[in-house]
């Protein structure tokens, strides 16, 4: 069967790297028990809900703080930029060392062989470059009809042309950018990396529910990263208006993706839908996302990426595994790294925080909760 790859764009859309696998044909089957939850997930006690409106930044008319309090606020303001920076680079270093250890260990892991996916549809956001491009290519080789979603139609069409040639048959995320906004007025990390995927998934949920069947669940795969382990979610300032740090904003967007995936899986299971949601960590991958890092880091990356970094194809392997592996059939709510289920940050299991982020995200994109 010929492999079909298409491109789709929407002006002003903010999309992040993700894949949604929709089984076609057969319609909705009779209700069955909800998908099996990921064994790695553990629940945390819920926190007290917020009352009233979310707090905003300090206004000019607010009472003048005491000298000691003002000194503490000044110190915290000075630390607002370097602390997230150090956290992000520290977790990046740990991941790189872990990847190096696996690369140097004498082992011969079997090459995964996935069944053909003829008749199924996958939507891959950010499929024109890097990890997304490799994901599209592999899914197309398995016989899927693949749709590339992104902001640049020309990049999408070029990716389609290249993949069709290779198989013979967009701008989806940002990292460490200076403070700026999307066309819709959102802080760029939060808008492109998280809100776009949140909105796209919700717009497709009805179709996903119709496509999933008893034997073939529709699958939603979200791509986060290890930086979520050091991320902090500021519900009162999701747009980072009070104090902007590119490293803090990036880590927050990746944590939001994990929280969103867990809450989505909870809602899908509660409704008995034949749809699962999982989140993957591709590792530290040699892509174009590093253009805004310090020049020292750029030089180090240029010299050592061949040894320490994953290739885009290696980075895409876990996304492909989550999308098509029989082992993941009916399994949702998992955090996957190197094609294995692992534990995400403790705060990601806070169910109250998951619900509050979901509610606030619905308000921001203008959809019902």
C-alpha positions as CSV (number, residue, x, y, z in Angstrom):
1,X,0.0,0.0,0.0
2,X,1.5,3.4,-0.8
3,X,2.6,5.6,2.0
4,X,0.8,8.9,2.2
5,X,2.2,12.0,3.8
6,X,0.4,15.4,3.9
7,X,1.0,18.8,5.3
8,X,-1.5,21.1,7.1
9,X,-1.1,24.5,8.5
10,X,-3.2,27.2,10.3
11,X,-2.0,30.8,10.5
12,X,-1.2,31.8,14.0
13,X,-1.5,28.3,15.4
14,X,0.9,27.3,18.1
15,X,1.8,23.7,18.0
16,X,4.3,21.5,19.8
17,X,5.9,18.2,18.9
18,X,3.3,15.4,19.4
19,X,1.8,12.5,17.6
20,X,-1.9,11.3,17.5
21,X,-2.6,7.9,16.1
22,X,-6.2,7.4,14.9
23,X,-7.4,3.9,14.0
24,X,-9.9,4.1,11.1
25,X,-12.9,1.9,10.3
26,X,-15.0,-0.1,12.6
27,X,-16.5,3.0,14.4
28,X,-17.0,2.9,18.2
29,X,-17.2,-0.4,19.8
30,X,-19.2,-1.5,22.8
31,X,-18.1,0.0,26.1
32,X,-15.3,-1.8,27.8
33,X,-13.3,-1.3,31.0
34,X,-11.1,1.9,30.8
35,X,-7.5,1.7,29.6
36,X,-5.0,0.3,32.0
37,X,-3.2,3.0,33.9
38,X,0.6,3.2,33.8
39,X,2.1,1.3,36.8
40,X,4.6,4.1,37.3
41,X,2.0,6.6,38.3
42,X,1.4,7.3,42.0
43,X,-1.1,9.7,43.5
44,X,-0.3,12.6,45.8
45,X,-2.6,14.2,48.3
46,X,-4.7,17.0,46.7
47,X,-4.0,20.5,47.8
48,X,-6.6,23.1,48.8
49,X,-8.2,24.7,45.8
50,X,-7.8,28.4,45.1
51,X,-10.8,30.7,45.9
52,X,-11.6,33.8,44.0
53,X,-9.5,35.1,41.1
54,X,-5.9,34.1,40.5
55,X,-3.4,36.5,42.0
56,X,-1.7,39.0,39.7
57,X,1.6,40.9,39.9
58,X,2.0,43.6,42.4
59,X,0.3,46.8,41.3
60,X,1.6,50.3,41.9
61,X,-1.2,51.0,44.4
62,X,-0.2,48.1,46.6
63,X,1.1,48.9,50.2
64,X,4.8,49.6,50.4
65,X,6.6,46.5,51.9
66,X,8.7,46.6,55.0
67,X,12.4,47.1,54.5
68,X,13.2,43.5,55.4
69,X,10.5,42.2,53.1
70,X,11.7,44.5,50.3
71,X,15.3,43.2,50.7
72,X,14.1,39.6,50.4
73,X,12.0,40.5,47.3
74,X,15.1,42.2,45.8
75,X,17.2,39.1,46.5
76,X,14.6,36.8,45.0
77,X,14.4,39.0,41.9
78,X,18.1,38.8,41.4
79,X,18.0,35.0,41.7
80,X,15.0,34.6,39.3
81,X,17.2,34.3,36.3
82,X,20.3,32.3,37.4
83,X,18.5,29.7,39.4
84,X,16.4,28.3,36.6
85,X,19.4,28.5,34.3
86,X,21.5,26.4,36.6
87,X,18.7,23.9,37.1
88,X,18.2,23.4,33.4
89,X,21.8,23.0,32.6
90,X,22.3,20.6,35.6
91,X,19.5,18.3,34.5
92,X,20.8,18.5,30.9
93,X,24.2,17.4,32.1
94,X,22.7,14.4,34.0
95,X,20.8,13.3,30.9
96,X,23.9,13.6,28.7
97,X,26.0,11.5,31.2
98,X,23.2,8.9,31.3
99,X,23.2,8.8,27.5
100,X,26.9,8.4,27.3
101,X,26.9,5.6,29.8
102,X,24.3,3.7,27.7
103,X,26.3,4.4,24.5
104,X,29.5,3.0,26.0
105,X,28.1,-0.1,27.6
106,X,28.8,-3.2,25.7
107,X,25.3,-4.3,24.7
108,X,23.4,-5.3,21.6
109,X,19.8,-4.2,22.0
110,X,17.4,-5.7,19.5
111,X,16.1,-3.4,16.9
112,X,12.4,-3.0,17.6
113,X,10.1,-4.3,14.8
114,X,6.6,-2.8,14.8
115,X,3.6,-4.1,12.9
116,X,2.4,-2.4,9.8
117,X,-0.1,0.4,10.4
118,X,-2.0,0.4,7.1
119,X,-5.3,2.3,7.3
120,X,-4.3,4.3,10.4
121,X,-3.8,8.1,10.6
122,X,-1.2,10.0,12.5
123,X,-1.0,13.8,13.0
124,X,2.6,14.9,13.9
125,X,3.0,18.5,14.9
126,X,6.5,19.8,14.2
127,X,7.0,17.1,11.6
128,X,9.1,19.2,9.2
129,X,12.3,19.1,11.3
130,X,14.3,17.2,13.8
131,X,12.6,14.6,16.0
132,X,9.2,15.3,14.4
133,X,10.6,14.7,10.9
134,X,12.1,11.3,11.9
135,X,8.8,10.4,13.5
136,X,6.9,11.2,10.3
137,X,9.3,9.2,8.2
138,X,9.1,6.1,10.3
139,X,5.4,6.1,10.6
140,X,5.0,6.6,6.9
141,X,7.3,3.6,6.3
142,X,4.9,1.5,8.5
143,X,2.1,2.4,6.1
144,X,0.4,5.2,8.1
145,X,-1.3,8.2,6.5
146,X,0.7,11.0,8.1
147,X,-0.4,14.6,8.4
148,X,2.3,17.2,9.2
149,X,0.9,20.1,11.2
150,X,3.0,23.3,11.7
151,X,3.3,27.0,11.1
152,X,5.2,27.0,7.9
153,X,3.5,25.5,4.8
154,X,6.7,25.6,2.7
155,X,8.7,23.7,5.3
156,X,5.9,21.1,5.6
157,X,5.7,20.6,1.8
158,X,9.5,20.3,1.6
159,X,9.4,17.6,4.4
160,X,6.7,15.8,2.5
161,X,8.8,15.8,-0.7
162,X,11.9,14.5,1.1
163,X,10.0,11.8,2.9
164,X,8.2,10.6,-0.2
165,X,11.6,10.3,-1.9
166,X,13.3,8.5,1.0
167,X,10.4,6.1,1.5
168,X,9.8,5.6,-2.2
169,X,6.2,5.6,-1.9
170,X,7.0,23.6,11.5
171,X,7.9,25.4,13.9
172,X,6.5,23.2,16.7
173,X,8.6,24.2,19.7
174,X,11.1,26.7,21.0
175,X,13.8,26.6,23.6
176,X,15.4,29.4,25.7
177,X,14.1,32.3,23.4
178,X,14.2,35.9,24.6
179,X,11.0,37.3,26.1
180,X,8.5,37.6,23.3
181,X,4.9,36.7,22.5
182,X,3.1,34.6,19.9
183,X,0.6,36.1,17.4
184,X,-2.1,35.3,19.9
185,X,-0.4,37.2,22.7
186,X,1.0,34.3,24.7
187,X,4.5,34.0,26.1
188,X,6.3,32.0,23.4
189,X,7.4,29.0,25.4
190,X,4.0,28.5,27.0
191,X,2.1,29.2,23.8
192,X,4.1,27.2,21.3
193,X,5.3,24.3,23.6
194,X,2.1,23.8,25.6
195,X,-1.1,25.7,24.7
196,X,-1.0,24.9,21.0
197,X,-0.8,21.2,21.7
198,X,-3.5,21.5,24.5
199,X,-5.9,23.2,22.0
200,X,-5.2,20.9,19.1
201,X,-5.8,17.8,21.2
202,X,-9.1,19.2,22.5
203,X,-10.3,20.1,19.0
204,X,-9.5,16.5,17.9
205,X,-10.9,14.7,20.9
206,X,-14.3,13.9,19.4
207,X,-12.7,12.4,16.3
208,X,-10.3,10.4,18.4
209,X,-13.1,9.0,20.5
210,X,-14.9,7.9,17.4
211,X,-11.8,6.4,15.9
212,X,-10.8,4.3,18.9
213,X,-12.1,0.7,19.1
214,X,-11.9,-2.1,21.7
215,X,-8.9,-3.7,20.0
216,X,-7.2,-0.6,18.7
217,X,-7.2,2.5,20.9
218,X,-6.5,5.9,19.5
219,X,-3.2,7.2,21.0
220,X,-2.2,10.7,22.0
221,X,1.6,11.1,22.5
222,X,3.0,14.3,24.0
223,X,6.7,15.2,23.9
224,X,8.1,16.8,27.0
225,X,11.7,16.6,28.3
226,X,13.8,16.0,31.4
227,X,13.8,19.8,32.1
228,X,10.3,19.2,33.5
229,X,12.0,17.7,36.6
230,X,13.3,21.2,37.5
231,X,10.3,23.1,36.2
232,X,8.0,25.1,38.5
233,X,4.4,25.9,37.5
234,X,3.3,29.4,38.4
235,X,-0.5,29.4,38.1
236,X,-0.7,33.0,39.1
237,X,1.8,34.0,36.4
238,X,1.8,31.4,33.6
239,X,2.9,34.1,31.1
240,X,6.0,34.9,33.1
241,X,5.1,38.6,33.2
242,X,6.3,39.3,36.7
243,X,9.9,37.9,36.3
244,X,11.0,36.4,33.0
245,X,13.7,33.7,32.7
246,X,14.0,31.8,29.4
247,X,15.2,28.7,31.2
248,X,12.3,28.9,33.8
249,X,9.7,29.5,31.1
250,X,11.0,26.6,29.0
251,X,11.0,24.2,32.0
252,X,7.5,25.4,33.0
253,X,6.1,24.6,29.5
254,X,7.6,21.1,29.7
255,X,6.1,20.5,33.1
256,X,2.8,21.7,31.9
257,X,2.8,19.1,29.2
258,X,3.3,16.3,31.7
259,X,0.5,17.6,34.0
260,X,-1.8,18.0,31.0
261,X,-1.2,14.4,29.8
262,X,-2.0,12.9,33.2
263,X,-5.2,14.9,33.5
264,X,-6.2,14.1,29.9
265,X,-5.7,10.3,30.6
266,X,-7.8,10.7,33.8
267,X,-10.7,12.3,31.9
268,X,-10.5,9.7,29.0
269,X,-10.5,6.8,31.4
270,X,-13.4,8.3,33.4
271,X,-15.5,8.5,30.2
272,X,-14.6,5.0,29.1
273,X,-13.1,6.3,25.9
274,X,-11.0,4.0,23.7
275,X,-8.2,6.6,23.7
276,X,-4.9,6.7,25.7
277,X,-2.6,9.5,26.4
278,X,1.1,9.2,27.2
279,X,4.1,11.6,27.4
280,X,7.6,10.9,26.2
281,X,11.1,12.2,26.9
282,X,13.3,12.0,23.8
283,X,16.5,12.8,25.7
284,X,19.1,15.4,24.7
285,X,19.0,15.4,20.9
286,X,21.1,17.2,18.4
287,X,18.5,19.5,16.7
288,X,18.2,23.1,15.8
289,X,16.6,24.1,19.1
290,X,19.9,25.2,20.6
291,X,20.3,28.4,18.7
292,X,19.5,30.5,21.8
293,X,21.9,28.9,24.3
294,X,25.1,30.6,25.4
295,X,28.0,30.7,22.9
296,X,30.1,28.5,25.2
297,X,27.4,25.8,25.1
298,X,27.2,26.1,21.3
299,X,30.9,25.5,21.0
300,X,30.8,22.6,23.4
301,X,27.8,21.1,21.5
302,X,29.6,21.5,18.2
303,X,32.6,19.7,19.5
304,X,30.9,16.9,21.5
305,X,27.4,16.3,20.1
306,X,28.6,13.3,18.0
307,X,29.4,11.5,21.3
308,X,27.0,12.9,23.9
309,X,23.8,13.8,22.0
310,X,21.3,11.6,20.4
311,X,20.6,11.9,16.7
312,X,17.1,13.0,15.7
313,X,16.4,9.4,14.6
314,X,17.4,8.1,18.1
315,X,15.3,10.9,19.7
316,X,12.2,9.9,17.8
317,X,12.4,6.2,18.8
318,X,10.4,6.6,22.0
319,X,7.7,8.6,20.3
320,X,7.3,5.9,17.6
321,X,7.3,3.2,20.3
322,X,4.5,5.0,22.1
323,X,2.5,5.4,18.9
324,X,2.7,1.9,17.4
325,X,4.1,-0.6,19.9
326,X,1.6,-3.5,20.8
327,X,3.0,-3.3,24.3
328,X,1.4,0.2,24.7
329,X,-2.1,-0.9,23.5
330,X,-4.7,0.2,26.1
331,X,-2.0,1.7,28.4
332,X,-2.2,5.4,29.3
333,X,-0.9,7.9,31.8
334,X,2.8,6.9,31.4
335,X,6.0,8.8,31.2
336,X,8.3,7.1,28.7
337,X,12.1,7.4,28.3
338,X,14.2,5.2,26.1
339,X,11.1,3.1,25.3
340,X,10.6,2.3,29.0
341,X,8.1,3.5,31.6
342,X,9.7,5.6,34.2
343,X,8.8,8.1,37.0
344,X,8.2,11.7,36.2
345,X,8.7,14.6,38.7
346,X,6.8,14.3,41.9
347,X,4.8,17.5,41.4
348,X,3.5,16.1,38.1
349,X,1.3,13.6,40.0
350,X,-0.4,16.4,42.0
351,X,-4.0,15.8,40.8
352,X,-5.3,19.2,42.1
353,X,-2.5,21.0,40.2
354,X,-3.4,19.0,37.1
355,X,-7.1,20.1,37.3
356,X,-6.2,23.7,38.0
357,X,-3.9,23.9,35.0
358,X,-6.5,22.3,32.8
359,X,-9.2,24.8,33.9
360,X,-6.8,27.8,33.4
361,X,-5.7,26.5,30.0
362,X,-9.3,26.2,28.8
363,X,-9.9,29.8,29.8
364,X,-6.7,30.9,27.9
365,X,-7.7,29.2,24.6
366,X,-11.4,29.9,24.9
367,X,-12.9,26.4,25.2
368,X,-15.3,25.0,27.7
369,X,-13.8,23.1,30.7
